[in-house]
Amino acid sequence: MVYAIVRAGGRQEKVEVGTVLVVDRQKAGEDGTLSFAPVLLVDGETVTHAAADLAKVTVTAELIGDERGKKIVIQKFKNKTGYRKRQGHRQELSRVRITAIG
């Protein structure tokens, strides 16, 4: 079993070939692929975590599509002053499928 821990959008995710991830919005290359920086690589019994060895490893993914996250509402309120503020936010996301670890 080969899997990797990659850094994606400020978080670390465990990925295998065929895994579908939802990460913060990423720009794909001209061919529609992305690459992620591995933090750890597990290949059967071998665990690779040295920075020099991980520099040779690439984790590639294809962009499935862009989407937006669930809406969150930010509300501020101060008692007895009449201060009310309401703001909404939807995070820009990308859905990607891991195609190769190597």
Buried (B, 14 or more C-beta within 10 A) or exposed (E): EEBBBBEBBEEEBEBEBEBEBBBEEBEBEEEEBBEBEBBBBBBEEEEBEEEEEBEEBBBBBBBBEEEEEEEEEEEEEEEEEEEEEEEEEEBEBBBBBBBEBE
